[in-house]
Amino acid sequence: MLTTRTARTAAALVAVIALAAGCSGSGGKDAEDKTDDSATGGKAVGTPRMKIAMVTHSGEGDTFWDIVQKGAKQAAAKDNVQFLYSNDKEAKGQAELVQAAIDKKVDGIVVTLAKPQAMQAVLAKATAAGIPVVSINSGSEFSAKFGALSHIGQEESVAGEAVGTELGEQGKKKVLCVIHEQGNVSLEQRCAGVKKTFKGSVENLNVDGTNAPGSQSSIEAKLQADKSIDGIVTLGAPIAALAVKAKDDAGSKAEIATFDLNAEVVRRLKAKEVSFAVDQQPYLQGYLAVDELWLYKTNANVLGGGKPVFTGPALVTEKDVPKLEKYTARGTR
């Protein structure tokens, strides 16, 4: 079930994607990885070889970032770009990885701003070194302040508000919002958005998303202790699967909604174990970020006109499964 807002967002993005597709090809390849050429045709661009680094705050086992990387690698193959990916869930570690990219004299940096203050100084160094930066996924309000050309992602507060509204329309009274990475501003904004529009009560639960057994146990314990919880919102696809198991083990009747898609979430939508999911199109975030840096270096193009480029949110349900299954199966949605 795509919202009216989603339809408008999708329409706006069609032109951007069409522009990218119009000059696409698959002749170039990543230095480390082969890409699926089925989405492109012909030869790679003839522009000089570039090197682009992506540095994220991802923790281990988060499938969301596998999808982001697939998009980035496809654009890199088209654009004759060597794509370098690194990640650290700790803010200090992420900043150090950005510094390492600067030291390698890369031609562009894609970065997430989940813990923005730790990134400000090192991004200033990137700007001073003449390296263009694009931020994706998190921290859109800090992007321009920190010198990025653009931000590509969804507006997290708006996405949370859409979830709160939907839960209210479902008649829910008490919702548990599960934050799987403490201190991540985007996750906090999602839960705050839910609280803003949901007429019932919302309680946040912090878990360690890199510790699956511990996360599942924490959710289960909360559901056992409070039988009045009738809704669970998880903020990442892997946590949704853990919530389903925790709900079953706790004997809870709470319905589960989640942010983000992967193949397992689509299967659970189909089985009606998850009521709906919020899709922010991570493949598109990776693809557009690499493509923008290539466009900027080769043609001085900048996306967004000083505003974020939105890739979501879209609320999807079991009705959307037929058109999504083949894409989630290949890891691009």
C-alpha positions as CSV (number, residue, x, y, z in Angstrom):
1,M,0.0,0.0,0.0
2,L,1.9,3.0,-1.2
3,T,1.0,6.3,0.4
4,T,0.1,9.5,-1.6
5,R,3.4,11.0,-0.3
6,T,5.2,8.0,-1.6
7,A,3.7,8.3,-5.0
8,R,4.9,11.9,-5.2
9,T,8.4,10.9,-4.0
10,A,8.6,8.0,-6.5
11,A,7.5,10.3,-9.3
12,A,10.2,12.8,-8.5
13,L,12.8,10.1,-8.4
14,V,11.8,8.5,-11.7
15,A,13.3,11.5,-13.6
16,V,16.6,11.1,-11.6
17,I,16.8,7.3,-12.2
18,A,15.9,7.7,-15.9
19,L,18.7,10.2,-16.3
20,A,21.1,7.8,-14.6
21,A,19.9,4.9,-16.7
22,G,20.2,6.9,-19.9
23,C,24.0,7.0,-19.6
24,S,24.4,3.6,-18.0
25,G,26.5,0.6,-19.0
26,S,28.2,-2.4,-17.4
27,G,31.6,-2.6,-19.1
28,G,33.6,-1.3,-16.1
29,K,33.9,-3.4,-12.9
30,D,34.8,-2.9,-9.3
31,A,38.3,-3.6,-8.2
32,E,37.2,-6.3,-5.8
33,D,33.7,-7.3,-6.8
34,K,31.8,-8.5,-9.9
35,T,28.4,-6.9,-10.3
36,D,25.2,-8.1,-11.8
37,D,25.1,-6.7,-15.4
38,S,21.5,-7.6,-16.0
39,A,20.3,-4.1,-14.9
40,T,22.6,-2.4,-17.4
41,G,23.7,-2.8,-21.0
42,G,26.5,-1.7,-23.3
43,K,29.9,-0.4,-22.2
44,A,31.0,1.6,-19.2
45,V,31.6,5.3,-19.6
46,G,34.8,6.5,-21.1
47,T,35.7,9.0,-18.3
48,P,38.9,8.5,-16.4
49,R,39.1,5.9,-13.6
50,M,37.9,7.3,-10.3
51,K,38.2,6.1,-6.7
52,I,35.2,6.6,-4.4
53,A,35.1,5.5,-0.7
54,M,31.9,4.8,1.3
55,V,32.2,4.8,5.1
56,T,29.1,3.8,7.1
57,H,28.2,3.3,10.7
58,S,26.9,-0.3,10.0
59,G,27.3,-3.0,12.7
60,E,28.0,-6.6,11.8
61,G,25.2,-8.5,10.3
62,D,23.0,-5.6,9.1
63,T,21.7,-6.7,5.7
64,F,20.6,-3.2,4.9
65,W,24.1,-2.2,4.0
66,D,24.5,-5.2,1.7
67,I,21.7,-3.6,-0.4
68,V,23.3,-0.1,-0.2
69,Q,26.5,-1.6,-1.5
70,K,24.8,-3.4,-4.4
71,G,23.5,-0.1,-5.6
72,A,26.8,1.6,-5.2
73,K,28.7,-1.2,-7.0
74,Q,26.3,-1.1,-9.9
75,A,26.8,2.6,-10.3
76,A,30.6,2.1,-9.9
77,A,30.6,-0.5,-12.7
78,K,28.8,1.9,-15.0
79,D,30.9,4.9,-14.1
80,N,34.4,3.3,-14.2
81,V,34.8,3.8,-10.5
82,Q,36.8,1.8,-8.0
83,F,34.5,1.4,-5.0
84,L,36.0,1.1,-1.5
85,Y,33.7,0.2,1.3
86,S,34.4,0.3,5.1
87,N,32.3,0.5,8.2
88,D,32.5,0.9,12.0
89,K,29.6,1.1,14.4
90,E,31.7,3.2,16.8
91,A,31.8,6.9,15.9
92,K,35.5,7.3,16.5
93,G,36.2,4.3,14.3
94,Q,34.1,5.6,11.5
95,A,35.9,9.0,11.7
96,E,39.2,7.2,11.5
97,L,38.1,5.3,8.4
98,V,37.1,8.6,6.7
99,Q,40.6,9.9,7.5
100,A,42.0,6.8,5.9
101,A,40.0,7.5,2.8
102,I,41.4,11.1,2.7
103,D,44.9,9.7,3.1
104,K,44.3,7.5,0.0
105,K,43.4,10.6,-2.0
106,V,40.1,9.3,-3.1
107,D,38.1,11.3,-5.6
108,G,34.9,11.3,-3.5
109,I,33.5,10.1,-0.1
110,V,30.1,8.8,0.7
111,V,29.4,8.9,4.4
112,T,26.6,8.4,6.9
113,L,26.0,10.8,9.8
114,A,24.3,8.6,12.4
115,K,26.6,10.1,15.1
116,P,27.2,13.4,13.4
117,Q,29.4,15.3,15.9
118,A,32.1,12.7,15.6
119,M,32.2,13.3,11.8
120,Q,32.4,17.1,11.6
121,A,36.1,17.6,12.0
122,V,37.2,14.9,9.6
123,L,34.7,16.0,7.0
124,A,36.2,19.5,7.2
125,K,39.5,17.9,6.4
126,A,38.0,16.2,3.4
127,T,36.6,19.5,2.2
128,A,40.0,21.2,2.7
129,A,41.6,18.5,0.7
130,G,39.2,19.2,-2.2
131,I,37.4,15.8,-1.9
132,P,33.7,16.1,-2.5
133,V,31.4,14.4,0.0
134,V,27.8,13.1,-0.2
135,S,26.0,11.9,2.9
136,I,23.4,9.2,2.8
137,N,20.8,7.5,5.1
138,S,21.2,9.4,8.3
139,G,21.8,12.9,9.6
140,S,20.3,14.9,6.8
141,E,20.1,18.1,8.9
142,F,23.9,18.1,9.4
143,S,24.8,17.3,5.8
144,A,25.1,20.9,4.4
145,K,26.6,22.2,7.6
146,F,29.4,19.6,7.3
147,G,30.1,20.6,3.7
148,A,28.4,17.7,1.8
149,L,27.1,18.3,-1.7
150,S,23.8,16.6,-1.0
151,H,22.1,14.2,1.3
152,I,20.3,11.1,-0.1
153,G,17.9,9.2,2.1
154,Q,14.5,9.4,3.8
155,E,13.3,12.0,6.3
156,E,13.4,9.9,9.4
157,S,10.9,12.0,11.4
158,V,8.4,12.0,8.6
159,A,8.8,8.2,8.2
160,G,8.2,7.7,12.0
161,E,5.1,9.9,11.8
162,A,3.7,7.8,9.0
163,V,4.2,4.7,11.1
164,G,2.5,6.3,14.1
165,T,-0.4,7.3,11.9
166,E,-0.8,3.8,10.5
167,L,-0.6,2.1,13.9
168,G,-3.3,4.5,15.1
169,E,-5.5,3.5,12.2
170,Q,-5.0,-0.1,13.1
171,G,-6.4,0.6,16.5
172,K,-3.2,-0.1,18.5
173,K,-3.0,1.3,22.0
174,K,0.5,0.6,23.3
175,V,3.6,0.3,21.1
176,L,7.2,-0.8,21.8
177,C,9.8,1.0,19.6
178,V,13.0,-1.1,19.5
179,I,16.2,1.0,19.0
180,H,19.0,-1.4,18.0
181,E,21.9,1.2,18.1
182,Q,22.0,3.6,21.0
183,G,23.0,7.1,20.1
184,N,22.0,6.8,16.4
185,V,20.2,10.1,15.7
186,S,18.2,8.6,12.9
187,L,16.8,5.7,15.0
188,E,15.9,8.2,17.7
189,Q,14.1,10.4,15.2
190,R,12.1,7.4,13.9
191,C,10.7,6.6,17.4
192,A,10.1,10.3,18.1
193,G,8.1,10.5,14.9
194,V,6.0,7.5,16.0
195,K,5.3,9.2,19.3
196,K,4.3,12.4,17.6
197,T,1.4,11.0,15.6
198,F,0.4,7.9,17.6
199,K,-2.4,8.6,20.0
200,G,-1.6,5.7,22.3
201,S,1.6,5.2,24.4
202,V,5.0,4.5,23.0
203,E,7.9,3.1,25.0
204,N,11.5,2.8,23.6
205,L,13.5,-0.3,24.2
206,N,17.3,-0.1,23.6
207,V,19.0,-3.4,22.4
208,D,22.4,-4.2,20.9
209,G,21.6,-5.0,17.3
210,T,24.9,-6.8,16.8
211,N,23.9,-9.3,19.5
212,A,21.0,-11.2,18.0
213,P,20.3,-13.6,21.0
214,G,20.5,-10.7,23.5
215,S,18.2,-8.5,21.4
216,Q,15.6,-11.3,21.1
217,S,15.8,-12.0,24.8
218,S,15.3,-8.3,25.7
219,I,12.2,-8.0,23.4
220,E,10.8,-11.3,24.8
221,A,11.3,-10.2,28.4
222,K,9.5,-6.9,27.8
223,L,6.6,-8.6,26.1
224,Q,6.3,-11.1,29.0
225,A,6.4,-8.3,31.5
226,D,3.8,-6.1,29.8
227,K,0.9,-8.0,28.1
228,S,-0.7,-4.7,27.2
229,I,1.8,-4.1,24.4
230,D,-0.2,-4.6,21.2
231,G,2.3,-3.2,18.7
232,I,6.1,-3.5,18.1
233,V,8.1,-1.3,15.8
234,T,11.6,-2.4,14.8
235,L,13.9,-0.1,13.1
236,G,15.8,-2.5,10.9
237,A,14.9,-5.7,9.0
238,P,17.2,-8.1,11.0
239,I,15.5,-7.0,14.2
240,A,12.1,-7.6,12.8
241,A,12.9,-11.3,12.5
242,L,14.1,-11.4,16.1
243,A,10.9,-9.7,17.2
244,V,8.8,-12.3,15.5
245,K,10.6,-15.0,17.4
246,A,10.4,-13.1,20.7
247,K,6.7,-12.5,20.2
248,D,6.1,-16.2,19.7
249,D,8.2,-17.3,22.6
250,A,6.5,-14.7,24.9
251,G,3.0,-15.8,23.8
252,S,2.3,-12.2,22.8
253,K,-0.4,-11.1,20.4
254,A,1.4,-7.8,19.5
255,E,1.6,-7.1,15.8
256,I,5.0,-6.2,14.3
257,A,5.9,-3.4,11.9
258,T,9.4,-2.6,10.8
259,F,11.6,-0.2,9.0
260,D,13.5,-1.5,6.0
261,L,13.1,-4.4,3.7
262,N,15.0,-7.6,2.8
263,A,14.0,-11.0,1.5
264,E,13.1,-12.3,4.9
265,V,10.9,-9.3,5.8
266,V,9.0,-9.8,2.5
267,R,8.5,-13.5,3.4
268,R,7.1,-12.5,6.7
269,L,4.9,-9.9,5.1
270,K,3.5,-12.7,2.9
271,A,3.0,-14.9,6.0
272,K,1.3,-11.9,7.8
273,E,3.9,-12.2,10.6
274,V,4.8,-8.5,9.9
275,S,1.9,-6.1,9.2
276,F,3.8,-3.5,7.2
277,A,7.3,-2.3,6.4
278,V,8.8,1.1,5.7
279,D,11.0,1.0,2.5
280,Q,13.6,3.7,2.1
281,Q,15.2,2.1,-1.0
282,P,18.8,1.5,0.2
283,Y,19.9,0.3,-3.3
284,L,18.9,3.8,-4.6
285,Q,20.9,5.5,-1.8
286,G,24.1,3.7,-2.8
287,Y,23.5,4.0,-6.5
288,L,22.7,7.7,-6.5
289,A,25.5,8.6,-4.1
290,V,28.2,7.1,-6.3
291,D,26.5,8.4,-9.5
292,E,26.3,11.9,-8.0
293,L,30.0,12.0,-7.2
294,W,30.8,10.9,-10.7
295,L,28.4,13.5,-12.2
296,Y,30.0,16.2,-10.0
297,K,33.5,15.3,-11.0
298,T,32.8,15.0,-14.7
299,N,30.0,17.6,-15.2
300,A,29.8,19.7,-12.0
301,N,26.2,18.4,-11.4
302,V,24.7,18.5,-7.9
303,L,21.4,16.8,-7.0
304,G,18.8,18.2,-4.7
305,G,19.2,22.0,-5.2
306,G,20.4,22.3,-1.6
307,K,17.6,20.1,-0.3
308,P,17.8,16.3,0.6
309,V,17.0,13.8,-2.2
310,F,14.3,11.6,-0.7
311,T,14.3,7.9,-1.4
312,G,11.4,7.2,1.0
313,P,9.4,6.5,3.0
314,A,7.0,4.0,1.4
315,L,4.7,1.8,3.5
316,V,4.4,-1.7,2.0
317,T,2.2,-4.6,3.0
318,E,1.5,-8.2,1.9
319,K,-0.3,-6.7,-1.1
320,D,3.1,-5.4,-2.4
321,V,4.8,-8.8,-2.1
322,P,4.3,-10.0,-5.6
323,K,6.1,-7.1,-7.2
324,L,8.9,-7.0,-4.6
325,E,9.8,-10.7,-4.2
326,K,12.1,-11.0,-7.2
327,Y,14.0,-7.8,-6.3
328,T,14.5,-8.8,-2.6
329,A,15.6,-12.2,-3.8
330,R,18.4,-10.7,-5.8
331,G,19.3,-8.3,-2.9
332,T,18.4,-5.0,-4.6
333,R,15.3,-4.1,-2.5
